[in-house]
Amino acid sequence: MSTLSRILYVEDEPDIRAVAKLALEMVGGFTVKICESGEQALREAATFAPDMILLDVMMPGLDGPATLKGLREQPALANVPAAFMTAKIQPAEVAFYKSLGAIEVIAKPFDPMTLATQVRAAWEKRVN
């Protein structure tokens, strides 16, 4: 069973990126690579070799769903568990995001003290 240590986080808002990176690194003990856009994630994700991918849904250019689709087309990333982070967490929206292949949808705004725990819980749901 592999362990969760490397997380790719795709988020266009600088303040949210900074808080999430701190929360995941300092509280969670993870190694985090930040991408500011879906386009950057498509260029750099495979080299980072993440154990899990966190994606903001609403981003300029490639949004979260389009980014996930692009990442899935890269053989090295085809089976990496991914979760969306969004303020849109109505049941129908959550079901839609999961239909795209997300293992979890994490609500924004998130609590920095519990984000790492939420990410670990999502990781545990993945299909091995």
Secondary structure by P-SEA (a helix, b strand, c coil): cccccbbbbbbccaaaaaaaaaaaacccccbbbbbccaaaaaaccccccccbbbbbcccccccaaaaaaaaaacccccccbbbbbcccccaaaaaaaaaaccccccccccccccaaaaaaaaaaaccc
